[in-house]
Amino acid sequence: MQRVGFQLKVRQELIDEYRGAHEEVWPEMLEALRRHGWRNYSLFMLPDGTLFGYFETPSSFEDALAAMATEEVNDRWQSAMQHFFEGVAGHADETMVELVEVFHLD
């Protein structure tokens, strides 16, 4: 299982709306994530909108993103979410910055 961390930046004026959107993630989106091996998926945010995401996958970050790119629901979700992020012209998952793991305690 690969541990993946990534970063994005939510527009400060849209932080509350972004949080609200994640209180009711579409069931079909959740199922697609599960179907493609996204496990222990969490999002964390600093007060300035810096977003840290974490998930575990049986393959790689690139493979996990490629698998989700085959899902129509992911295209709809990404289109609905793209306006929340700074520096994102298209889908946010295309601009996620993968972070390098420097320590892990099992």
Steps between C-alpha positions, in 0.01 A plus 500: 500500500638839401442803723436817301499861618409793278442873526261752345391851595134591558405862435471667841158651426363154408630295795160471674326406175772240425456344845125491443542318170690227682229448760296327230735345244296326233457128579599403146825698539578319825431167333730585207782589740452170684477303175838637392676423827502838675513408870531707818440813291508816709516873433647752745501878462692787655315827572658656187344235274807282455356153455686180580356174372599148599396161371633150463494312172612155384682655204640853461377858509508514121309171464238609755442827312490322163241254630278780628535680166302213343199578720227731367406596857858616561477729198178652638646533853822660377301745286287593801807543723750678272385853587599446865873478428771757436710441189272234354380558145357151450437215739671522839615138481714599200691755710537316831857530625614164635699533821808291581467286811787569738389299803251231592439326832307177457 
